[in-house]
Each structure stands twice: as C-alpha cells, then as structure tokens.
Amino acid sequence: MKEKILTAVSTLMIFLPWTILPLRTFDWALESPAAEIIVYSYAAFMIFSGIFTLLSYTTAGVKNNLMKICLVITLMYAVGAAAIVGMSLI
C-alpha cells in the first residue's frame, strides 16, 4: 500500500509544474514581484519533487516501472529548476 501511495504522489508531482502556464496568463502574474515569487515557488517545488521521488525510489524501495518514469522526469525538472535558480542568482 505504501508503494502505491508513493507512486501516486510522485506521478501527481509530474503534472503540477505545468499549472504555471495558465497561471501566467494573468496580468498580475507577469508583474515584477509576483513573477519572481511564482517562478521561485515552482522551482522549489520541482527540486523538492525530484528529491522526494529519488528518496522514494532508493530508500523506500519503490521500483516499479511508473516510478522509474517519474524518477527520470522529476530529476529533469529538478536539474532545470536548479539551473533557473542558479542563473537568476548570478
């Protein structure tokens, strides 16, 4: 049961970062203070989801095929988010 819950949470974490696209259609989301907060919040979530999925895969031992796909995608999200944060801090 624990494996199914961790797999479901990791699967949902794949789709949540895509909610930034409809959010950014609003004018207030494109203004300076709100835009940075939104981008940093989504980046922090993507880094967290990559770490969560990696820990679920390695320490919890959830090694089904869906979790392998989730691991690859969330780690790509995490690396991209870390690159975005790194570029914006410099």
C-alpha positions in Angstrom: 0.0 0.0 0.0 2.9 2.4 0.8 4.4 1.8 -2.6 1.2 2.7 -4.4 0.8 5.9 -2.4 4.4 7.0 -3.1 4.0 6.2 -6.7 0.7 8.2 -6.9 2.3 11.2 -5.2 5.3 11.1 -7.5 3.0 10.8 -10.5 1.0 13.9 -9.4 4.2 15.8 -8.9 4.9 15.4 -12.6 1.9 17.3 -13.7 1.8 20.1 -11.1 4.6 22.3 -12.5 2.6 22.6 -15.8 -0.1 24.6 -13.9 2.3 27.6 -14.2 1.2 28.0 -17.9 -2.4 29.0 -17.2 -1.4 31.0 -14.1 1.0 33.1 -16.2 -1.9 34.3 -18.5 -3.0 36.7 -15.8 -1.5 40.3 -15.9 -0.7 40.3 -12.2 1.4 37.2 -12.6 3.7 38.9 -15.1 4.5 41.9 -12.9 7.8 42.1 -11.1 7.4 40.9 -7.5 4.7 38.3 -8.3 6.6 36.8 -11.2 9.7 36.1 -9.2 7.7 34.6 -6.3 5.8 32.3 -8.7 9.0 31.2 -10.5 10.9 30.5 -7.3 8.0 28.7 -5.7 7.6 26.4 -8.7 11.4 25.9 -8.8 11.4 25.0 -5.1 8.6 22.5 -5.7 10.3 20.9 -8.6 13.5 20.5 -6.6 11.5 19.0 -3.7 9.7 16.6 -6.0 12.9 15.4 -7.5 14.4 14.7 -4.1 11.1 13.1 -2.9 11.0 10.8 -5.8 14.6 9.9 -5.6 14.3 9.1 -1.9 11.1 7.1 -2.5 12.9 5.1 -5.2 16.1 4.4 -3.3 15.3 4.3 0.4 11.6 3.2 0.3 12.4 0.6 -2.4 9.5 1.6 -4.7 11.0 0.3 -8.0 8.1 -0.3 -10.3 8.0 0.9 -14.0 5.9 4.0 -13.3 8.2 5.1 -10.5 11.2 4.8 -12.8 9.5 7.1 -15.3 8.6 9.5 -12.5 12.2 9.5 -11.3 13.6 10.4 -14.7 11.1 13.2 -15.3 11.2 14.7 -11.8 15.0 14.7 -11.8 15.0 16.5 -15.1 12.6 19.0 -13.6 14.9 19.4 -10.5 18.0 19.9 -12.6 16.2 22.5 -14.8 14.8 24.3 -11.7 18.2 24.4 -10.1 19.7 25.8 -13.3 17.0 28.5 -13.4 17.6 29.5 -9.7 21.3 29.4 -10.3 21.1 31.7 -13.3 18.8 34.2 -11.6 21.1 34.4 -8.5 24.1 35.3 -10.5 
